Amino acid sequence: PPTDWLTLVSRLLPAAATAVYKQWIPNTNFETASNWDKSRVPCANDVVHFERNKVISVFVRSPHALADMYLPLNGELVLASGAGFAAFDGSWDPGCDSGTTVRFADAEHRAWFDPTLWQAVSPGGELEPSGRIFSVDEERVPCHYDDVIFQPETSFRVNVDSSRQVIHLRSISLMGQELSSPKAWAEYLRGPSAPLQFHGNGTLQVTGTGCPDKSGCVCGNAPDSHRICTALLEASGRQCPVPACQNPLQPLSHCCRVCGATISLDFTPDFDLQKYQDRLVQGLLSQPKYASVRMAISKVHKAQTFPGVKPRSSTPLIQIVLIDDEVGAQTSTAAEQMAADVMEDITQHGSKALGISSSKMEVATSSTFSRQEGSHALSSITVGTVFGLLFGLLLLGGTFLLYRKGKLR
């Protein structure tokens, strides 16, 4: 029914059409159980212990009674309205019979370039549903023109070690306040909290400007791709998952090989990335037969390589990555079919309507069709090679015979 189609498209479009907001997940709040070595919030009989030399900012939401508390030499407690600390008066506290020392966990190793510590959110900070549009790994970390959100009423500490001196962003929101100009951000950096929240050799720079190119902008995280991939592999057991297909693809700006399909597009000045993404979502990805397919689309840089020459330049292209959640013999067959539909659409409408000058598709699936197709191509090459060798041998034999008879000098 039409209403079902509208509902399905509306579920797909928010991920495709909204601006890119990325929210930092961890916090250093006092009331977060995982921030303590006992995996619980300290109670009245406990002794709270912050390491002497650890630099930390801790947000406190509510009042707490404690037996004792050891504070760091360099840190801050940010108290919400009504929050505070009081000495335990010795009265019975349910659930806190045996007092112990509870230590604040180490937050030094939470890295800016760890994709597992970021999540996509709406402009208001609400978590985006896990939709059908995903990002390649380098783009899961804030890009040059992204908006970064640290949740209101939370404290945090993040390591901004980088291969670049400056990490550019469009804006940063802290404690519910958006800082979207270089002047406002520079003023915040001069305050007392910034050195407690950000550490490392990189420097964050707010520009206040979005991507100026309708064909999209390259993310800009390539210099730190090794940091991104190292963090991902550490979270998944130090190695990429084994793909189900024999010849998996390696998308640009992605850490691990995948089964499915990739399409590379060369574009003209008329190409509009957002409009084209919406076209794919509404015209193809929303179809029931592609319900298992997920898509990533973005502008990336591809290094220009020449034999024997180290690549020194790169060219921008639009990359579409299609993968699906089917298993077994059907792995990525829907992605392959959708890729073929995308290529057909490009062939029919060409550069005038879409702003696409050329396209290239690569497919890697475990389907029977793909294996037969590959075997058929291989058989043709083999037959051609055999005939070529036979022809060569006949030519060589004829030449030798003519030479022996004196017909050929």
N, C-alpha and C positions, 0 to 999 in steps of 0.2 A: 504493500500500500504506500501511497505518497508520503504519509506521515512517518512511516518507518524509514524511508529514504532520507527525509529531512532530519530525523533524529540521528541517523548514522553519520550524515555529513557534518552535522553540528558538533558531533563528538570528535570528528577528525580535524575540523578547521581550527579550533583554538590553538592547537600545537603548531599549526602551519602559519597562522596569521598574526599572532601576538608578537610584541617585541621580545627580545631575549633578555630575561632576568635570571640570574643565577644566585642562589642562596647558599651561604655557608652552613653546613649541618652541625658540626660539634659546637659545644659551648663550655665555658668554665664556671657555670653557675654553681652556687653552694648547694642548691637543692637537687642537682642532678646526681643520681646514685652512682652512675658509672664514673664520675669524677673522683671517687674515693676508693682506696685500696680494698676496703671491705665491701664494696658494691652496695653501700647503703649510706643514707644521709646520717651524719653524726647526731646522737641523741644526748640527753641531759647528763648521763654518767660518763660520757666519753671525753677524751682529751684530743683536741684537734691540733694536727701538726702540719704546718706548711714548711717545706724545706727552706733552710736559711738563705741559700743563695739563688733560689728560683724566683725569676721575675714573673709576676702573675697579676691579673685583674680578675676579681671575683664579684659577680652580681649576687646580691642576697635579697630574696623576695619577701621573707617573713621573719618573725622573731624567733630566736633560738636560745635555749638555756644550755650551758656547757660547763663541764667540770674545770677545764682549762683550755687555753689556746695559745699556740706558738706561731707567731707571724713571721713572714719573710722580711729581709732587710729592705727589699725594693718591691713594692706591690701596692694594690689598692683594694678596698672593699667598697663596692658601690651599693648603697642601701636604697631599696625601694621605700615608698611611703609606709611607715609602720614597721619596717624591718629593724632588726638590731640584735644585740647579744646581751645575755645576763648570766651571772654566775649561778650555778646549780645550787639550790638551797637544801639539798639532801632529801627532799621528799621523794616518794616512790613515783617512778615514771613507767607506765605500762610499756612493755616491749623493750625496755632498756635496763634489764636487771644487772647485767655484768658490764661495767664500764671498761673501755679499752682505748688504746690510742688509734685514731683513725687518721690516715695520712692522705693528703691531696695528691692525686695522680699526676704524672708527668705530662704536660701539654706541649713540650718543646718540639716534638716531632710531627705535629700536624701541619702538613705542607700545603701551600697554595696550589701546587701543581699535582695534587692527588685528586683524580676525577671522582673517586668514591666519596669525597667529602663535600661535593657540590650537588645541588638538585635544581631542576628547572621549576620556576614559580611564576605566577601571574604578577602583574604590576603591583597588586595589593599584598603580595607575599604569600598567597594561598598556593599550596602545592598543586602543580599541574598533574592531571591524571596521566598514567603511563600510557601514552597514545601510540599511534602508528608511526609518527615521525620521531626518529632518533638522531643523535649526533655522532659523528665519528669521534674517536677518543680525544684528539687534540682540541676539539670544540666543546667538550664536556666541561672544560676549565674556562673561566671567563676570558673572552676574546677582547680585541682592542676596542670595539664599539659596544660592549655589553654593559648592562647595569648590574651592580653587585649589591646584594642585600645581606646584612647581618641582622638577625631577628631582633625586634624590639625587646627590651628588658632581658638582654642576654649579654654576658661578657664572653670574651674569646681571646685566643692567642694563636697566631698563624705565622708559620715560617715562610718568608717570601724569597728564599734563595732562588736565584735565576741566572741564566746565561746572559741575560740582558741587564743593563744598568737600570732601565726604566720599564715598568709594566704599565701600559696605557689602558684606561677604562673610561667609559662614558660618565658613570656616576657611581657613588658608593653611599648606601644608606646605613646609618648607625644610630641605634637607640631611637628609631622612628624618625630620624631626620635625614633627608636626602641632601647630599653634598654633590652638586653638579657643575661647579665652576672651579677652575684652577685656584682662584683666590680663596674660596671657602675651604677647599681641601688643604691648601697651604696653612691656613689659620688653624685647622684642626690638628695638623701635624705638629704645630708648635705647642699644643696643649699637653697636659700631663699624662693622658691616657694612651695616646698613640704609641709611645715606645713600649708600653706594657702589652699592647695588642699585636703589634707587628714587629717582627725581628727577622734578620737575615740580610744578605747583601743586595737584594733587589729593593727598588723604590717604586711605590705605587704612584701613578700620576693620573688625576682626573682631568679630562679634556672638555666634557660637557657637550661633545659633538657625536652624532650618530654616523652610521655609514653613509657617505655622500653619493655612492654609486648605485644606481638602480639594478645593475647586474650583480650586486652583492660585493662584499669585501672579504678578503682572505683573513682568517682568524688571527694569524700572527703568532701562534704558539709554537711554530716549528723549531725555533732555537732551544726550546725546553722539552722537545718531544721525548728525549731520553728520560727526563724526570717523570713525565706523564706515564710512559710505558713501564718504567721501573716500579712506580707506585701501584699500577694496575696488576702487574705480575706478582708483586708481593702479596696483594690481596687475594689472588687466585691460585696460590701455590707455586709461584715463581716460574710458571710456564704457561704458554697459551693453550687453550683447549684444543684437542685433536679434532679437526674438521671431519665431517662424515663423507666428504667427497675426495676423490683421488688427487685432483689438481686445484686446490683452493685458490681464491683470488686474494691479492693484497691491496686493499683500497688505500689511496693516498691519505695521509694524516690519521691512519688507523694502526693500532699496535699489532693486531693478530690477523691471520688469514681467515677468510670466511667462505662459506658456500653460498651460492646465489648468483647475482649478476651485478655488473657495474657498467655504467654508460658514461662516456666522456664526451662533453659537448664543447665545440668551439663556437663562440658567439659573436654577434655583431653589436654595434652600439645601441640597437633597438631592443636588445634582450632585457627583460625584467624578471629577475629571479623570483620575487614574491608572487607575481602573476602566474609565472610558469609553474611554481610549486602548487599554487591553488588549482591550476588546471589539472595537474596530475592527481591531486587529492580528490577533486570532485569528479573527474572523468574516469579515473581508473582505480585508485586506491580504495574508493568507497564501494566498489562493486563487490557483491558477496563472494565471488570466486577468488577474490584477493584478500579475504578476511584474515588470512594468516601472515600476510606480507607486511614487513616494516620497511620504511624508506628513509634514507638520509640524502639530503641534497644541499650542496654548498659550493662556493667558489674555493678552489685550492690551487696551489702552485705545483707544477710538475717540472722537475729539473730537465733541462735540455742536455742530452748526452750525445757524444760523438766518439767513435772508436778510438781508444788510446788517449782521449783527452778528458781530464777531470772536469766535471760539470761546474760551470761558473755562473750560469744564468738559469732562469726558470720562466715559464710562461703560465698565465692563469687559464684555467678551464673550469667548467661546471661539472662536478662529479655527482652522479646518482648511484647510490648503493641500495640494492634490493636484497633482502634476506627474508626467509619465512621460518615459521616454527614447526613445520611438518617434520616428521622423522621417518627413518627407514628409506624405502625405495622412492618415496615421494619428496625427499628432502629438496627444498628449493625449486621444485618444478613450477609452483605458482609464481615465484619470483622470476623464473626464466620466461614464463608466458607473459607476465606483465612487461618485462624488458622488451620482448618482441613487439608488444602493443605500443610501447613508447616509441620504438624505432619506426614503426609503421605510421604513427601520428606525425613524426618529424618528416618522413618521406612525403606524406600527403600535403603538408602545409608549408614546409620549407622555411627559408630564412625570412621571407617577407612578413608572415603572420607571427612567427615565434621568435625571430631574431637568432636563429641557430644556423650556422654556416656549414657545420659538419658534425658527424656523430660516430662513435665507435662503441660497440657492445662486446663485453666479455662475459662468458657464462661458465660456471663451475657447479654442477649438481651431481647427485648420485642416482639420478633417474635412469631407467633402462633406455629411454629414448636418447638421452645424451650420450650414453655409452655406445649405442648403435651408430649414432651419428659420427662420433669420433672414430669408431672402427671402420665405417664406410670411407671416411676421408683417408684413413691410414691405408686401406686396401687399394684405393686408387693410386696413391703414391707408390705403393709397392709394385703394382702391375706396371706402371709407367717406368719404374726403375729397371724391372726385369727386361721389358722390351728394349729399353735403351741399351742395356748390356748386350743383348742378343744382336742388335743391329751393329753395335761396335765390333763384336767378335766376327760377324760376317764380313764387315768392311775390311777388318785387319786380315782375315783369311784370304779374301779376294785379292787384296794388294800383294800379299806374300806369293800367291799363285802366279800372278802376272809377273812378278819380279823373277820367279824361278824360270818362267818360260821366255824371259828376255823381252817381254812386252813393255816392261816398265823399268826405267833407269833411275 
